[in-house]
Amino acid sequence: MARCKCNGQVLCLVLLPCMVMGHLLVYILVSIFVAISYHSSSSSVSPPQLPSHFIASGASRNTSALASHPLSPFWNLRLEEGALWNQLQHLRDREHNPILRGANSTKFGLFLEGRNSSPPCGPQPRWASLLQDFNSLSEQMKDFVLSMDCRTYPVLIDQPELCRVEDKGQAPVLLMAIKSQVGNFENRQAIRETWGRSGWVEAEDGRGSGLVRTVFLLGRQDAMTGPHPDLGPLLDLESSRNGDILQWDFRDTFFNLTLKDVLFWDWFAQNCPYARFIFKGDDDVFIRTDSLLEYLHSQSAKRVKKRRTQMGWDFVVGDVISNAWPNRRPDTKYYIPESFYKGAYPAYAGGGGVVYSNSLALQLRGVSRRVHLFPIDDVYLGMCLHRLGISPTHHAGFLTFDLPEREKERPCAYRSVILVHKRSPKQMLTLWNDLRESLSEC
């Protein structure tokens, strides 16, 4: 009996290493199979052709409280070969991650080794050499690629006193940061006379009011779009009269709109950090400012009711688009070549208008230094939010794709609208007057 027991123990000791090695071998084979399957599926499946606002196939505007993350991973450790932005971001992630930091053995890594942390502004031909199809890109895309490492530009017109504390001793409740261009004088004036008027604004429900300040974000006139008259003297006159123009010395193109975000975040941190909320949008939207203030007051009250302070509030709301792919049609202004970026976009709020808290604005300023510039501004904001682990909240009243055609002329159709896009200066003025007279009867 003792002998039998002894033989069993010997047999167990002999078989145990074999069983462990067998399980390890199975694990390795399964891991290899999964990796091969993932790689072949991600490299062979191309995204469908999408409309100009490029909502992914099968997805629509998110109707839940929080946006879902993309179906495909956005921030992952696997390097997307052959896409310039992905490779640059991969290296930047390694630089800021102590676990992943280390020597990069790839040719791309050696090419970038020794670069300055704050490179000089100006064309950087090295990026062009890494894009095989660089010469076939549009002039605007070429310009972006050559200067994508630069995010420091001189201020041409500044407004350091815009958010100065007023007579009631309160900072602005809402700062309107509107992206405009030098020649859009009519748009800016229509905004000043309607929804973007600076001063004390009463919420729609009459239960509160707030100080609103408006600032317009401009770059330099883009000479490459054709000959233009010199509008500088008119802009200087407009600025001295209204005190609401912020202008930087960079070319004002569609792909440079992202610069208005990162430069505005720097300006905000220095000159207006106590404004509780920021609206960032275009100069062809229409906002029911009193309705927006009512919504922001209600959200603040809910937060106070939950015994949370306003400090550190990661609040961001808009018309959320999720599961979107880059537009691959070269004839559209949203075109992003696969040689520049691969993968899905993170959830983001449509660029026509988005609202976020002051504490989030300061966080965006910090994290943007670790996220390479991207040529589409609303997608870039989504990239920064995703990097912070924050999902934008969807609000059905932010209609960045406009009302149905049959509803546009009905004032009562705007009863539940906070923002609508697009409206001309004349339409803004007409709609402003119509809503003031008609909404109370709806």
TORGU-107008 format. One line per field, with one value per residue (C-alpha): chain; x negated, y, z negated; residue number from 1. Coordinates in steps of 0.5 Angstrom, whole numbers. Each point is the difference from the previous one (the first is absolute). Layout:
N
chaine: c(A, ...)
px: c(X, ...)
py: c(Y, ...)
pz: c(Z, ...)
num: c(NUM, ...)
END
This chain:
442
chaine: c(A, A, A, A, A, A, A, A, A, A, A, A, A, A, A, A, A, A, A, A, A, A, A, A, A, A, A, A, A, A, A, A, A, A, A, A, A, A, A, A, A, A, A, A, A, A, A, A, A, A, A, A, A, A, A, A, A, A, A, A, A, A, A, A, A, A, A, A, A, A, A, A, A, A, A, A, A, A, A, A, A, A, A, A, A, A, A, A, A, A, A, A, A, A, A, A, A, A, A, A, A, A, A, A, A, A, A, A, A, A, A, A, A, A, A, A, A, A, A, A, A, A, A, A, A, A, A, A, A, A, A, A, A, A, A, A, A, A, A, A, A, A, A, A, A, A, A, A, A, A, A, A, A, A, A, A, A, A, A, A, A, A, A, A, A, A, A, A, A, A, A, A, A, A, A, A, A, A, A, A, A, A, A, A, A, A, A, A, A, A, A, A, A, A, A, A, A, A, A, A, A, A, A, A, A, A, A, A, A, A, A, A, A, A, A, A, A, A, A, A, A, A, A, A, A, A, A, A, A, A, A, A, A, A, A, A, A, A, A, A, A, A, A, A, A, A, A, A, A, A, A, A, A, A, A, A, A, A, A, A, A, A, A, A, A, A, A, A, A, A, A, A, A, A, A, A, A, A, A, A, A, A, A, A, A, A, A, A, A, A, A, A, A, A, A, A, A, A, A, A, A, A, A, A, A, A, A, A, A, A, A, A, A, A, A, A, A, A, A, A, A, A, A, A, A, A, A, A, A, A, A, A, A, A, A, A, A, A, A, A, A, A, A, A, A, A, A, A, A, A, A, A, A, A, A, A, A, A, A, A, A, A, A, A, A, A, A, A, A, A, A, A, A, A, A, A, A, A, A, A, A, A, A, A, A, A, A, A, A, A, A, A, A, A, A, A, A, A, A, A, A, A, A, A, A, A, A, A, A, A, A, A, A, A, A, A, A, A, A, A, A, A, A, A, A, A, A, A, A, A, A, A, A, A, A, A, A, A, A, A, A, A)
px: c(0, -6, -3, 6, 1, -8, 1, 6, -4, -6, 5, 3, -7, -1, 6, 1, -5, 3, 7, -3, -4, 6, 5, -6, 0, 7, 0, -5, 3, 7, -4, -3, 6, 4, -5, -1, 8, 0, -5, 3, 7, -3, -4, 5, 6, 1, 5, 6, 1, 4, 3, -3, 1, -3, 5, -2, 4, 5, -1, 4, 0, 0, 6, -2, -3, -7, -4, -2, -7, -2, 1, -8, -5, -3, -5, -4, -7, 0, -4, 4, -5, 0, 4, -4, 5, 0, -7, -1, 5, -3, -7, 3, 4, -6, -4, 6, 1, -6, 2, -1, -5, -6, -5, 5, -4, 4, -3, 6, -2, -8, 2, 4, -6, -3, 6, 1, 6, 2, -2, 0, 6, -1, 1, -3, -2, -2, 8, 1, -6, 4, 7, -1, 6, -2, 0, 7, 3, 4, -4, 3, -1, -8, 0, 3, -5, -6, 2, 4, -6, 1, 5, -3, 2, 0, 6, 2, 6, 1, 6, -4, 6, 6, 2, -2, 5, 6, 4, 3, -6, 1, -4, 4, 4, -1, -5, 2, -7, 2, -4, 0, -4, -2, 5, 6, 2, 7, 0, -3, 4, 7, -3, -1, 7, 3, -2, -7, 1, -4, 3, 5, 4, 7, 1, 6, 4, -2, -3, -7, -4, -8, -5, -2, -6, -1, -7, -2, -6, -3, -6, -4, 3, -1, -4, 0, 8, -1, -1, 3, 1, -4, 5, -5, 2, 8, -2, -4, 6, 5, -5, -1, 8, 2, -6, 2, -5, -6, -4, -7, -5, 2, 3, 8, 2, 4, -5, -3, 6, -3, -5, 6, 2, -7, -2, 6, -1, -6, 3, 6, -5, -3, 5, 7, -1, 6, 5, 5, 2, -3, 4, -5, 3, 1, 2, 6, 4, 6, 0, 6, -4, 5, 2, -8, 0, 6, -3, -7, 4, 4, -7, -3, 6, 0, -8, 1, 6, -5, -4, -6, -3, -2, -7, -3, 7, -1, 6, 0, 7, 2, 2, -4, -2, -3, -3, -2, -6, -4, 3, -4, 3, -6, 6, 2, -3, 0, -4, -6, -4, -2, -7, 1, 5, 3, 5, 7, 1, 2, 7, 0, 5, 1, -4, 6, 0, -2, 0, -4, -2, -6, -4, 1, -3, -6, -1, 1, -6, -4, 1, 0, -7, -1, 5, -3, 4, 6, 2, 8, 1, 6, -3, -6, 4, 3, -7, -2, 6, -1, -7, 3, 5, 6, 6, 4, 7, 5, 6, 5, 1, -7, 2, -7, 4, 6, 7, 4, 1, 8, -1, -5, 5, 4, -2, 3, -4, -6, 3, -4, -6, -7, -4, 1, -5, 0, 3, -2, -1, 7, 3, -3, 3, 7, 0, -2, 6, 5, -2, 1, 7, 2, -3, 5, 6, -3)
py: c(0, 5, -2, 1, 7, 2, -2, 5, 5, -1, 0, 6, 4, -3, 2, 7, 4, -4, 3, 7, 0, -2, 5, 5, -2, 0, 7, 3, -3, 3, 7, -1, -2, 6, 5, -3, 1, 7, 2, -3, 3, 7, 0, -3, 3, 7, 5, 2, 6, 5, 7, 6, 0, -7, -4, -7, -5, -3, 6, 6, 6, -3, 1, -3, 5, -2, -1, -7, -1, -2, -8, 0, 2, 7, 0, -6, -3, -3, 5, 1, 0, 4, 6, 6, 3, -7, -1, 7, -1, -7, 3, 5, -5, -3, 6, 2, -8, -2, -7, 0, 5, -2, -1, 0, -5, 2, 4, 5, 0, 1, 6, 4, -2, 7, 4, 6, 0, 7, 0, 7, 2, 0, -5, -7, -4, -6, -2, 1, -5, -5, 0, -3, 3, 7, 3, -2, 3, 7, 6, 1, -7, 1, 6, -3, -6, 5, 4, -5, 0, 7, 3, 7, 6, 7, 4, 5, 3, -2, 2, -1, 4, -4, -4, 5, 0, 5, 4, -6, -3, -7, -3, -2, -6, -1, 2, -1, -1, 0, -2, 5, 3, 7, 1, -2, 7, -1, -7, 3, 6, -4, -4, 6, 3, -7, -6, 2, 6, 2, 1, -2, -5, -3, -8, -2, -2, 6, -3, 3, 4, 0, 4, -2, 2, -1, 0, -2, -4, 2, -2, 4, 0, -5, 2, -6, 0, 5, 8, 4, 7, 2, 0, 1, 7, -2, -5, 4, 5, -5, -3, 7, 1, -6, -3, -7, -2, -5, -1, -5, 0, -6, -1, -1, -6, -6, -5, 6, 0, -4, 5, 4, -5, -1, 8, 2, -5, 3, 7, -2, -3, 7, 5, -3, -7, 2, 0, -6, -3, 1, 0, -2, 1, 3, 6, -2, -4, 3, -1, 1, 3, 1, -8, -2, 4, -3, -7, 2, 2, -6, -4, 4, -1, -8, 0, 4, -4, -6, 4, 1, 6, 4, -2, -5, -1, -4, 3, 0, 0, 0, -4, -6, -5, -6, -6, 4, -1, 5, 2, -3, 4, 5, 5, 2, 5, -6, -4, -4, -4, -7, 1, 6, -4, -7, -2, 2, 7, 1, 2, 8, 6, 3, 6, 5, 1, -4, 2, -2, 3, 4, -6, -4, 6, 0, -8, 0, 6, -5, -7, 4, 0, -7, -1, 2, 5, -3, 4, -1, 4, -3, -7, 3, 2, -7, -3, 4, -2, -7, 1, 3, -6, 5, -2, 6, 1, 0, 5, 0, 7, 1, -1, 1, -3, 5, -1, -4, 4, 1, 2, 6, 5, -2, 4, -5, -5, 3, 0, -6, 2, 3, 0, 0, 0, 3, 7, 6, 7, 2, -6, 1, 7, -3, -6, 4, 5, -6, -4, 6, 1, -7, -5, 2, -2, -7)
pz: c(0, -2, 6, 5, -4, 2, 7, 1, -3, 5, 5, -2, 0, 7, 3, -3, 4, 6, -1, -2, 7, 3, -2, 1, 7, 1, -3, 5, 6, -1, -1, 6, 4, -3, 1, 8, 0, -3, 5, 6, -1, -2, 6, 5, -2, 3, -3, 5, 4, -5, 1, -1, -8, 0, -5, 0, 4, -5, -5, -1, -5, -7, -4, -6, -6, 2, 6, 2, 1, 8, 2, 1, -5, 0, -5, 1, -1, 7, 5, 7, 5, 6, -3, -2, -6, -3, 0, -3, -5, -2, -1, -5, -4, -1, -2, -5, -3, -5, 2, 7, 0, 3, 7, 6, 5, 6, 6, -2, -7, 2, 5, -6, -5, -3, 2, -4, -5, 3, 7, 4, 3, 8, 5, -2, 7, -4, -1, 8, 1, -4, 4, 6, 3, -2, 7, 1, -6, 0, -1, -7, -2, 2, -4, -6, 1, 0, -6, -4, -6, -1, -5, -2, 4, -2, -2, 5, -3, -8, -5, -7, -3, 3, -6, -5, -6, 0, -4, -4, -1, 4, 5, 7, -1, 8, 4, 8, 4, 7, 6, 5, 6, 2, 5, -4, -2, 1, -4, -6, 0, 0, -6, -4, 2, -2, -4, -1, -3, -6, -7, -5, 3, -3, 0, 4, -6, -4, -6, 1, 4, 2, 3, 7, 4, 7, 4, 7, 2, 6, 4, 6, 7, 4, 6, 4, 1, 4, 1, -6, -2, -6, -6, -5, -1, -1, -5, -4, 0, -2, -5, -3, 0, -3, -4, 2, 5, -1, 6, 1, 5, 4, 6, -1, 4, -2, -2, -4, -4, -6, -1, -2, -6, -2, 0, -3, -6, -2, 1, -5, -5, 0, 1, -2, -4, -5, 6, -3, 7, 7, 7, 6, 7, 7, 2, 4, -6, -3, -8, -5, -5, -5, 1, -1, -6, -3, 2, -3, -7, 0, 0, -5, -5, 1, -1, -7, -2, 1, -5, 5, 1, 7, -1, 5, 4, 6, 4, 7, 4, 8, 6, -1, 6, -2, 4, 6, 5, 4, 6, 6, 6, 2, 3, -7, -5, -5, 4, -4, 3, -2, 0, -5, -5, -1, -5, -2, -3, -8, -2, 1, 0, 7, 1, 1, -7, -7, -7, -5, -7, -2, -4, 6, 4, -4, 1, 7, 0, -3, 3, 7, -1, 0, 6, 7, 4, 5, 6, -2, -7, -2, 0, -3, -6, 0, 0, -6, -4, 1, -2, -7, 0, 1, 4, 3, -2, 6, 0, 5, 0, 3, 7, 4, 6, 0, -1, 6, 6, -2, -7, 1, 1, -6, -6, -5, 3, -3, -7, -2, 4, -3, 6, 7, 6, 5, 0, 4, -3, 3, -3, -7, 0, 3, -5, -6, 1, 2, -6, -5, 2, 1, -5, -5, 4, 2)
num: c(1, 2, 3, 4, 5, 6, 7, 8, 9, 10, 11, 12, 13, 14, 15, 16, 17, 18, 19, 20, 21, 22, 23, 24, 25, 26, 27, 28, 29, 30, 31, 32, 33, 34, 35, 36, 37, 38, 39, 40, 41, 42, 43, 44, 45, 46, 47, 48, 49, 50, 51, 52, 53, 54, 55, 56, 57, 58, 59, 60, 61, 62, 63, 64, 65, 66, 67, 68, 69, 70, 71, 72, 73, 74, 75, 76, 77, 78, 79, 80, 81, 82, 83, 84, 85, 86, 87, 88, 89, 90, 91, 92, 93, 94, 95, 96, 97, 98, 99, 100, 101, 102, 103, 104, 105, 106, 107, 108, 109, 110, 111, 112, 113, 114, 115, 116, 117, 118, 119, 120, 121, 122, 123, 124, 125, 126, 127, 128, 129, 130, 131, 132, 133, 134, 135, 136, 137, 138, 139, 140, 141, 142, 143, 144, 145, 146, 147, 148, 149, 150, 151, 152, 153, 154, 155, 156, 157, 158, 159, 160, 161, 162, 163, 164, 165, 166, 167, 168, 169, 170, 171, 172, 173, 174, 175, 176, 177, 178, 179, 180, 181, 182, 183, 184, 185, 186, 187, 188, 189, 190, 191, 192, 193, 194, 195, 196, 197, 198, 199, 200, 201, 202, 203, 204, 205, 206, 207, 208, 209, 210, 211, 212, 213, 214, 215, 216, 217, 218, 219, 220, 221, 222, 223, 224, 225, 226, 227, 228, 229, 230, 231, 232, 233, 234, 235, 236, 237, 238, 239, 240, 241, 242, 243, 244, 245, 246, 247, 248, 249, 250, 251, 252, 253, 254, 255, 256, 257, 258, 259, 260, 261, 262, 263, 264, 265, 266, 267, 268, 269, 270, 271, 272, 273, 274, 275, 276, 277, 278, 279, 280, 281, 282, 283, 284, 285, 286, 287, 288, 289, 290, 291, 292, 293, 294, 295, 296, 297, 298, 299, 300, 301, 302, 303, 304, 305, 306, 307, 308, 309, 310, 311, 312, 313, 314, 315, 316, 317, 318, 319, 320, 321, 322, 323, 324, 325, 326, 327, 328, 329, 330, 331, 332, 333, 334, 335, 336, 337, 338, 339, 340, 341, 342, 343, 344, 345, 346, 347, 348, 349, 350, 351, 352, 353, 354, 355, 356, 357, 358, 359, 360, 361, 362, 363, 364, 365, 366, 367, 368, 369, 370, 371, 372, 373, 374, 375, 376, 377, 378, 379, 380, 381, 382, 383, 384, 385, 386, 387, 388, 389, 390, 391, 392, 393, 394, 395, 396, 397, 398, 399, 400, 401, 402, 403, 404, 405, 406, 407, 408, 409, 410, 411, 412, 413, 414, 415, 416, 417, 418, 419, 420, 421, 422, 423, 424, 425, 426, 427, 428, 429, 430, 431, 432, 433, 434, 435, 436, 437, 438, 439, 440, 441, 442)
END
